[in-house]
């Protein structure tokens, strides 16, 4: 009898397993934020489509490109400008020369060129203040064009929603900032992303 109880006890102990628990964290984004992201992603995909359209059909004839509004063309160009300057922007952020403000734009800080890592010193020495200001200005103008295009593309948004859109883009840009980069909190104070 003791052997049977011991056997059953061993069987019970050995058959117990730790259950694997999967926890999915749901997005804390609001419906409006999700709408804006969806519209932005559609615009971004459209930019990729424009860049990949072939100008010649399968018979070798030149195809006419589809007609688009000037606002559409401006938004695609703005996305291309943002993409073109992305590497420089990442370096600017690493150097502490810019930060993401809470209105979806970049804020410039001093172009301090002392105490720069060996890795970034070559890049930092290539930029003068005018070039830096020009790139930051181009990125900010392009971001605003994209924000306005998001409003135009979304039937639920109006021009009066522009301040809300800027705040949402600011929140998204801050959320995607890397540790060590300057960010502006909702209360307007600046800090370093942890």
N, C-alpha and C positions, 0 to 999 in steps of 0.2 A: 504494500500500500504506500509506504514512504517513497518507494522508487517511482510509483505512478505520479504521486503529487509533485515530487521533485522534477520529473519529466515534464509535467504540465506547466509547472512554474518556469522551467527553462524555456519551454516552447513559447509561453506568453512573453517572457522577457526578450527573447530573441526576435519575436515577430513585431515588437513595438518599433516603430520608426519615427523619426522626426519628420513631420510634414513640412514640405517646402511651401512656403507662403509667398505668393507673388503679390506685390502691392503696386498698383498703378496710380501714380499721382496725376490727378486730373488737372487740366490747365486752369489757372486762376484768371485767365483772360476773360474779359467781358464780351458780350455778343458784338458790340461795336468794334472792339479790338480785333476780333476774329474776322469781321466783315472787311475791315481795313486791310488786314494781312492778306485775306483772300484776293482783294482787288489789287493790292501791290504785287502779289505773286503772279496774277494774271498778266499784269503789265510787264513784269520781269520776263515771263515766258514769251510774251509777244516780242520783246526786244531780241530774245534769242532766235525767235522765228524769223524776224526781219533780217538778222545777220546770216541766217542759213538758207534763205530763199534763193533758188537758182534762177539765173537770168535767162537760161536757155531751156526750152522744153526737150522732150525725147527725140524730136525730129530735127533739132538744131536751130529752131526758130527762136528769136528773141521774144521773151514773154514780157508783157506789161505788168508792172507791179500793181498790187491793189491800191486803190485810192484811200488815203487816210487824211484826217483833219490835221490842221497845223498844230493843235494841242497834242494830238497823238505823236506827231513827229517830234515836237519839243520834248515830250516826256521820254521818248525812246533815246533821244540825244542826251537828255539829262542822266538817264540810267547809264549810258555809255561813258559819260564824263565821270560819274561816281565810280564806275568799275575801273576806268583808266587810272584814277588817282588812288585806288584802294591800297596799293603797296605803300605809297608815300604817306597816306593817312595812318597806316599802322605804325610806321616809323615815328611820325609826329606824336602819336599817342604814347609810344614807348619812351620817347624823349621828354614827355610831359609838356610838349609845346601846345597841345590842344586837349580839350576835354569835351565829353558829350553833355550838352546842357539839357535841361528838362523840357525844352521846346523843340526837340528834334534836330537841332543844329549844332555846329561846332563852335566852341568859344576858344579864342586864341589866348595863349599865355606867353610869357617871355621865352624867347629863343635862346635859352641858356646853353652855351656850348662848352662849358667847363664840367668836369666830372662826368664825362660821357664814356660809356664802355668802348673798348677797342672795336667791338663789332659794329657800333653805330657811329663812330667818329667820322668815318669817310663820308657817310650819308649826310651827317650834320654839317660838315664843312662845305658841301656842295651847294647848300641852300643859303641864299641871302634873304633879308627881311621882305623885299618886294616879291620875290618868287613865292615865298611862304604865304604871304598875305593873299596873293593871287590864287594859289591852289585852294586855300581854305575858303576864299570867296566863291570860287567856282563850285566847290562841293556844296556849300550852303545854298547857293542859288539853285543848283540842280535838285537838291533835296526839297526845296520849296516848290519847284515845278512838279516834282513827282507827287508831293502832297496834294497840290491843287488838282492834278490829274486823277488822283484817287477819288476826290470829291466828285469830279465830273463823271467818272465811270460808275459811281455807285448812286443809284436812284434814291436811296434813303438819306443821302447827305446833301447838304446845301452849303453855299459859300459862308453862311454864318457859323458853320461847324468847323471852320478852319482852325480856330484856337484849340478846339478839342482834338482835332487831328494832329496838330503840332505836339500836344501833350502826349498823345498815344505814341507817335513816332519817337518822341523823347524817351518815353518809358521803354520802348522796344530797343532803342539804341543803347540805353543804359544797361538793360538786362543782358545784352549781348557783348557788352564791354568785357575786356579781359582783366584779370587781377593786376593791380598796379596802375591802371589807367584812371585819369581824372574823370569824375562824374559829378553832376549837380543833382542834389536831392530835391524832393518836392518842395521843401521849405526854402529853397534857393541857395543853401550852403553847399560848398564844394568839399569833396572828399576823394579818397582813393578807393577804387574798387577792391574789395577783399577777395 
